[in-house]
Amino acid sequence: MNRPIPARQSGFTLLETVIAIGVLAVLLTAFMYAFGPAMSGIRRSINIQEADRLASTLENELTTLRNGQKTGDIKTGFDKAFQWIMKANEASTALFVYQYRGDPAKHRADNTLEPVLKSGGIAGKDYIVLPMVRRLDDPLFVKDIDALEGVVFYIKCTQLVYNKDKGLIQGTPGAINDPQDGTPASKADDYKEAVIAFSAEFYSMPANNQAYFTGSSFKNNFKLAKKPIFTRNLAVRR
């Protein structure tokens, strides 16, 4: 009497598994080799676009004198730029660039839009995403934090001065001097040139909530930022 031949047990042998892993590794390596440079190029492109947007936002806001920003020393957009560049290295007057959700139907006294605090809605209808630059001592900055879209960047500004051996180099943080004779200027009226060349270093912030900026955390960590995300050489003119 013939005995029935037992059916083969389902599953893979150890050898088959090892071969499959090896084939998968070869395919992944080939994929990364072919598409890795392309993906890297896409990331660089996005980063360049973001850097251009941030630098452009800073340049535009520096020379825009909004309602309520006039003081004894600030009468024009150039006066504002002078003070903001000079004081950007102080924790209490630090500069930030960010995007926030603005209500197209509600305007504030400085002609910017009221922040939309609720998340959700349709961009372009329920809110508009706006780029903005404000100082830490501006109370509207704290209000915008609750309507943030994306990351907050801190900006360190330093005047560029001419060096006969190295060309334009960073001057002394917190000071703006006459490019010709090095005379320090404490306000724009003392600065005789028509243009201030400066470097803007952009640093990403580790947090984007009110507690971080209104408490002691930011001021305690202010001097710890050493490596900027990127740097741009910019200029403002009268």
Helices and strands as residue ranges (DSSP letters): H 14-62, H 77-87, G 91-93, E 95-107, E 113-115, E 128-135, H 139-145, E 153-163, E 167-170, E 176-177, E 184-185, G 188-190, E 195-204, H 210-214, H 217-221, G 222-224, E 230-237
